Amino acid sequence: MATDYALRERVQRLLAEGQLPRAEPPRGWVARGTGQPCGVCGQEIDPTEYEVELEFTAEVTGSVLTYIFHGPCHTLWDTERLQSM
């Protein structure tokens, strides 16, 4: 994974560009990794790691948007989104 500083900058940029949500997720759960890429670092989440999956409903279309993070990347996203509110 990238350094904490690089990941923090990446999260800040993704938040500013609207590619990551700032809102509190209405639904979420934790499970073993499924090999999908992390929404923060982009690396696959291995089954030996845990992933956090969050669901949001798009206000305009009503479609469900899903974001998947490594546990530590989720914590970083959550910290940065709260600080930017």
N, C-alpha and C positions, 0 to 999 in steps of 0.2 A: 504494500500500500504506500501511497505518497505520505509525505511528512504531515504532521498535524497542521502546520502552518499552511501548506499547499491545499490540504483538504478544506480548511476553514475558508481560505480565499475562494475556492471552487464553490462551496456552499453559498457564500455571500453573493457570488456572481449569478449562480442559478436562481437564487431567491430574487435578485434584482431583475433578472430577465423573465421572471414568471415561470421558469421551468420546474421549480419546486414550490409547493404551496406554503403559505404563511399561516393558514388557518389550523385550528385544532382539529385533528382527524376525528370524525364521528365513529369510525369503526377501525379496529386494528387487532392484530394478533401476532404471536411469536411462534415460530416453528423451526425445524431443522432447515438448513439451506437446501434449495432446490436447483442450484446451478444457474439461476437467473442473475443478471447483472445488477449490482447495487446502484441505486439512483444517485448516490453521491460520488463514489470512487470509480464506478464502472466495472469493477472486477466481479467475476462470478462468485456467488455465495455457495461455498462448498457444504456438503451435507454434514461435515464435522463442525461447522459453525452454525450459529443461529441467525435467522433473518427476521426482520420486523416488516410485516406487510400492513399497509394502511390504505383504506378506501375513502375516497372523497366523491361527492356527487357534484358534477359540473352544474353551476347555476343556470347557464343559458340552455344547455341541451338536455340536462337531466341524466346524462350518461355517467357511468361510474369510472373514476380514474383511480388506478392502483399504483402505489409507489412501494418499492421493496428496497430495504436497506440492510447492510450489516448492522449488528447491534451497536458497535461504537459509532458508525456513520450516522445512525438514527439519533443517537445522543447528541452528536455534533449538529445535525440539522435542527433538532428541537431547541438546542441552546441558541443557535444563531437566529432562528425564526422568532423566538421570544424576544431577543435583544433588538430585533429590527422592527418590532411592533410599536 
